[in-house]
Amino acid sequence: MITASIIDYLGKYEGGVMVSIGLMLNDKYYDAIFYYTETQMIINTDDVMKKDIGDIEQHDSYYDLMESLINLVQPYEEVYKTLEEYIDNEDQQVQDIS
């Protein structure tokens, strides 16, 4: 069984909420990102977990994991309005100050 814990709410992104999560499987820790909107939810695991178990959507406990995540996170309607936009390093623009 895969267990999850919330690390941090990263911000809102393209109409949804990005959350950094930690996953435990067989006493091994993995980093992942959980993204959710009012109607959708997606999980993206790190490369190590992908190598160890393959596609998480095919894992036996995937649906239990997704159910536990949606119960762990704050309701979309409440948290979305409190977060700032998420900007990753690729989206940031460097300003020339010369």
ROSE-4610 file (N, C-alpha, C; in Angstrom, 1 decimal, always signed):
// ROSE-4610
residu = [M/M/M/I/I/I/T/T/T/A/A/A/S/S/S/I/I/I/I/I/I/D/D/D/Y/Y/Y/L/L/L/G/G/G/K/K/K/Y/Y/Y/E/E/E/G/G/G/G/G/G/V/V/V/M/M/M/V/V/V/S/S/S/I/I/I/G/G/G/L/L/L/M/M/M/L/L/L/N/N/N/D/D/D/K/K/K/Y/Y/Y/Y/Y/Y/D/D/D/A/A/A/I/I/I/F/F/F/Y/Y/Y/Y/Y/Y/T/T/T/E/E/E/T/T/T/Q/Q/Q/M/M/M/I/I/I/I/I/I/N/N/N/T/T/T/D/D/D/D/D/D/V/V/V/M/M/M/K/K/K/K/K/K/D/D/D/I/I/I/G/G/G/D/D/D/I/I/I/E/E/E/Q/Q/Q/H/H/H/D/D/D/S/S/S/Y/Y/Y/Y/Y/Y/D/D/D/L/L/L/M/M/M/E/E/E/S/S/S/L/L/L/I/I/I/N/N/N/L/L/L/V/V/V/Q/Q/Q/P/P/P/Y/Y/Y/E/E/E/E/E/E/V/V/V/Y/Y/Y/K/K/K/T/T/T/L/L/L/E/E/E/E/E/E/Y/Y/Y/I/I/I/D/D/D/N/N/N/E/E/E/D/D/D/Q/Q/Q/Q/Q/Q/V/V/V/Q/Q/Q/D/D/D/I/I/I/S/S/S]
num = [1/1/1/2/2/2/3/3/3/4/4/4/5/5/5/6/6/6/7/7/7/8/8/8/9/9/9/10/10/10/11/11/11/12/12/12/13/13/13/14/14/14/15/15/15/16/16/16/17/17/17/18/18/18/19/19/19/20/20/20/21/21/21/22/22/22/23/23/23/24/24/24/25/25/25/26/26/26/27/27/27/28/28/28/29/29/29/30/30/30/31/31/31/32/32/32/33/33/33/34/34/34/35/35/35/36/36/36/37/37/37/38/38/38/39/39/39/40/40/40/41/41/41/42/42/42/43/43/43/44/44/44/45/45/45/46/46/46/47/47/47/48/48/48/49/49/49/50/50/50/51/51/51/52/52/52/53/53/53/54/54/54/55/55/55/56/56/56/57/57/57/58/58/58/59/59/59/60/60/60/61/61/61/62/62/62/63/63/63/64/64/64/65/65/65/66/66/66/67/67/67/68/68/68/69/69/69/70/70/70/71/71/71/72/72/72/73/73/73/74/74/74/75/75/75/76/76/76/77/77/77/78/78/78/79/79/79/80/80/80/81/81/81/82/82/82/83/83/83/84/84/84/85/85/85/86/86/86/87/87/87/88/88/88/89/89/89/90/90/90/91/91/91/92/92/92/93/93/93/94/94/94/95/95/95/96/96/96/97/97/97/98/98/98]
x = [+0.8/+0.0/+0.9/+0.5/+1.2/+0.5/+1.3/+0.8/+1.4/+0.6/+1.0/+0.9/+1.8/+1.7/+2.0/+1.3/+1.5/+2.7/+3.6/+4.8/+4.5/+3.9/+3.7/+2.7/+1.9/+1.1/+1.9/+2.2/+3.1/+2.5/+1.2/+0.5/-0.5/-1.2/-2.2/-1.5/-1.9/-1.3/-2.4/-2.6/-3.5/-4.9/-5.4/-6.7/-6.8/-5.7/-5.7/-4.7/-4.6/-3.7/-2.6/-1.3/-0.2/+0.3/+0.5/+0.9/+2.1/+3.1/+4.3/+3.9/+4.1/+3.7/+4.9/+4.8/+5.8/+5.0/+5.6/+4.9/+5.8/+5.2/+5.9/+5.4/+6.3/+6.0/+7.1/+6.7/+7.7/+8.9/+8.6/+9.6/+10.6/+10.2/+11.0/+10.2/+10.9/+10.3/+10.5/+9.4/+9.5/+8.8/+9.3/+8.7/+7.7/+6.7/+5.7/+5.0/+4.3/+3.4/+2.0/+1.1/-0.3/-1.0/-1.7/-2.4/-3.9/-4.7/-6.1/-6.9/-8.1/-9.0/-10.4/-11.4/-12.7/-13.1/-12.7/-13.1/-12.1/-10.8/-9.7/-8.6/-7.9/-6.7/-5.7/-4.4/-3.3/-2.2/-1.4/-0.2/+1.0/+2.1/+3.3/+4.4/+5.0/+6.0/+7.4/+8.3/+9.7/+10.2/+11.4/+11.9/+12.3/+12.7/+13.1/+11.9/+10.7/+9.5/+9.1/+9.2/+8.8/+9.7/+10.9/+11.8/+11.5/+11.2/+10.9/+9.6/+8.5/+7.2/+6.5/+7.1/+6.5/+5.5/+4.5/+3.4/+2.5/+2.5/+1.7/+0.2/-0.3/-1.7/-2.0/-1.0/-1.2/-1.0/-0.6/-0.3/-1.6/-1.6/-2.8/-3.4/-2.6/-3.2/-3.4/-3.4/-3.5/-4.8/-5.9/-7.2/-7.3/-6.8/-6.8/-5.9/-4.8/-3.9/-4.6/-5.2/-5.9/-7.1/-7.8/-8.8/-8.3/-7.2/-6.6/-6.0/-5.5/-5.0/-6.1/-7.2/-8.3/-8.9/-8.8/-9.2/-8.2/-6.9/-5.8/-5.8/-5.9/-5.8/-7.0/-6.7/-7.8/-8.8/-10.1/-11.0/-10.6/-10.7/-10.3/-10.8/-12.1/-12.8/-12.2/-11.7/-11.2/-9.7/-8.9/-7.5/-7.1/-7.8/-7.4/-7.4/-8.3/-8.4/-7.3/-6.7/-5.7/-4.3/-4.1/-2.7/-2.3/-1.0/-0.5/-0.2/+0.0/+0.3/+1.7/+1.8/+3.0/+3.9/+5.1/+6.0/+7.2/+7.5/+8.7/+9.8/+11.0/+12.2/+12.2/+11.5/+11.4/+10.5/+9.5/+8.6/+9.2/+10.2/+10.8/+11.6/+11.5/+12.3/+13.3/+14.5/+15.6/+15.6/+15.6/+15.6/+17.0/+17.3/+18.6/+18.6/+19.5/+19.5/+20.6/+21.2/+22.4/+21.9]
y = [-1.2/+0.0/+1.3/+2.2/+3.5/+4.5/+5.1/+6.1/+7.5/+8.5/+9.9/+10.8/+11.9/+13.0/+14.3/+15.3/+16.6/+17.3/+17.8/+18.5/+20.0/+20.5/+21.9/+22.2/+23.2/+23.7/+24.7/+24.3/+25.1/+26.3/+26.2/+27.4/+26.9/+27.9/+27.6/+27.6/+26.8/+26.6/+26.2/+27.0/+26.7/+26.2/+26.9/+26.6/+25.6/+25.0/+24.0/+24.3/+23.4/+23.5/+22.5/+22.9/+22.0/+21.8/+20.5/+20.2/+19.2/+19.6/+18.7/+17.6/+16.4/+15.3/+14.3/+13.6/+12.5/+11.2/+10.2/+8.9/+7.8/+6.9/+5.8/+4.5/+3.6/+2.3/+1.3/+0.3/-0.7/-0.1/+0.8/+1.5/+2.4/+2.8/+3.7/+5.0/+6.1/+7.4/+7.9/+8.5/+9.1/+10.5/+11.4/+12.7/+12.6/+13.4/+13.5/+14.8/+15.1/+16.3/+15.9/+16.4/+16.1/+17.4/+17.3/+18.5/+18.2/+19.2/+18.9/+20.2/+20.0/+21.0/+20.6/+21.3/+20.9/+19.6/+19.2/+18.0/+17.0/+17.3/+16.4/+16.3/+15.2/+15.1/+14.2/+14.7/+14.0/+13.9/+12.8/+12.6/+12.4/+13.0/+12.9/+12.5/+11.3/+10.7/+11.1/+10.9/+11.1/+10.0/+10.2/+9.2/+7.9/+8.0/+6.8/+5.9/+6.5/+5.7/+5.1/+5.8/+5.3/+4.1/+4.2/+3.1/+1.9/+2.1/+1.0/+0.3/+1.1/+0.4/+0.6/+1.4/+1.7/+2.8/+2.7/+3.7/+3.6/+4.6/+4.6/+4.3/+4.7/+4.5/+3.0/+2.2/+0.7/+0.0/+0.7/+0.1/-0.3/-1.5/-2.0/-1.0/-0.2/+0.8/+2.2/+2.4/+3.7/+4.4/+3.7/+4.3/+4.6/+3.8/+4.0/+5.3/+5.4/+6.5/+7.8/+7.8/+9.0/+9.4/+8.4/+8.7/+9.3/+8.8/+9.3/+10.7/+11.0/+12.3/+13.3/+13.0/+14.0/+14.3/+13.3/+13.5/+14.2/+14.2/+14.9/+16.4/+16.7/+18.1/+19.0/+20.2/+21.2/+21.2/+21.4/+21.5/+22.6/+22.2/+23.1/+24.5/+24.7/+26.0/+26.8/+26.2/+27.0/+27.4/+26.5/+26.7/+27.5/+27.3/+28.0/+29.5/+30.1/+31.5/+32.1/+31.2/+31.7/+31.6/+30.9/+30.6/+31.6/+31.8/+32.6/+31.7/+32.3/+31.5/+30.9/+29.6/+28.9/+29.2/+29.6/+29.9/+29.0/+28.2/+27.4/+28.1/+27.6/+28.2/+28.5/+27.7/+27.9/+29.1/+29.4/+30.5/+31.8/+31.9/+33.1/+33.8/+35.1/+35.8/+36.6/+36.6/+37.4/+38.8/+39.8/+41.2/+41.7/+42.4/+43.0/+44.3/+44.5/+45.7/+46.6/+46.4/+47.2/+48.5]
z = [+0.0/+0.0/+0.0/-0.8/-0.9/+0.1/+1.0/+1.9/+1.5/+1.7/+1.3/+2.5/+2.3/+3.3/+2.5/+3.0/+2.3/+2.8/+1.9/+2.2/+2.2/+1.0/+0.9/-0.2/-0.1/-1.2/-2.0/-3.2/-4.0/-4.7/-4.9/-5.5/-6.5/-7.1/-8.2/-9.5/-10.4/-11.7/-12.7/-13.7/-14.8/-14.3/-13.3/-12.8/-11.7/-11.3/-10.3/-9.2/-8.3/-7.1/-7.2/-7.0/-7.0/-5.6/-5.3/-3.9/-4.0/-3.2/-3.1/-2.0/-2.4/-1.5/-1.3/-0.2/+0.0/-0.1/-0.7/-0.8/-0.2/+0.6/+1.1/+0.6/+0.1/-0.4/+0.0/+0.7/+1.1/+1.9/+2.8/+3.6/+2.8/+1.6/+0.7/+0.5/+0.5/+0.4/-1.1/-1.6/-2.9/-2.9/-3.8/-3.9/-5.1/-5.0/-6.0/-6.0/-7.1/-7.1/-7.4/-6.6/-6.7/-7.2/-8.3/-8.9/-9.0/-8.5/-8.5/-8.8/-9.4/-9.7/-9.1/-9.4/-8.9/-9.4/-10.6/-11.3/-11.7/-11.5/-11.9/-10.9/-10.9/-10.1/-10.8/-10.6/-11.3/-10.3/-10.5/-9.6/-10.6/-10.2/-11.0/-10.0/-10.2/-9.3/-9.8/-8.9/-9.3/-10.2/-10.8/-11.7/-11.0/-9.7/-9.0/-8.8/-8.4/-8.2/-9.5/-10.6/-11.9/-12.3/-12.0/-12.2/-11.4/-10.1/-9.1/-9.4/-9.7/-9.8/-11.2/-12.1/-13.4/-13.2/-14.1/-14.1/-12.9/-12.1/-10.8/-11.0/-12.2/-12.5/-12.6/-12.8/-12.9/-11.6/-10.6/-9.3/-8.6/-7.9/-7.2/-6.3/-5.6/-4.6/-5.1/-6.4/-7.0/-6.6/-6.8/-6.5/-5.0/-4.1/-2.7/-2.4/-3.1/-2.9/-3.3/-4.4/-4.9/-4.0/-3.5/-2.5/-1.2/-0.7/+0.5/+0.3/-0.9/-1.2/-1.3/-1.9/-2.0/-0.6/+0.3/+1.7/+2.5/+2.1/+2.9/+2.5/+1.3/+0.9/+1.3/+1.4/+1.6/+0.5/+0.7/-0.4/-1.4/-2.7/-3.8/-3.6/-3.4/-3.3/-2.3/-1.2/+0.0/-0.3/-0.8/-0.9/-2.1/-3.2/-4.5/-4.3/-3.6/-3.5/-2.6/-1.8/-0.8/-1.4/-2.5/-3.0/-4.1/-4.2/-5.3/-6.5/-7.7/-8.9/-8.7/-9.1/-9.1/-10.3/-10.1/-11.2/-11.0/-12.1/-12.0/-12.6/-12.5/-13.0/-14.5/-15.3/-16.7/-17.1/-16.2/-16.4/-16.0/-15.2/-14.7/-15.8/-15.9/-16.9/-16.1/-16.6/-16.0/-16.6/-15.7/-16.2/-16.3/-17.4/-17.5/-16.8/-15.8/-15.1/-15.5/-16.6/-17.0/-17.7]
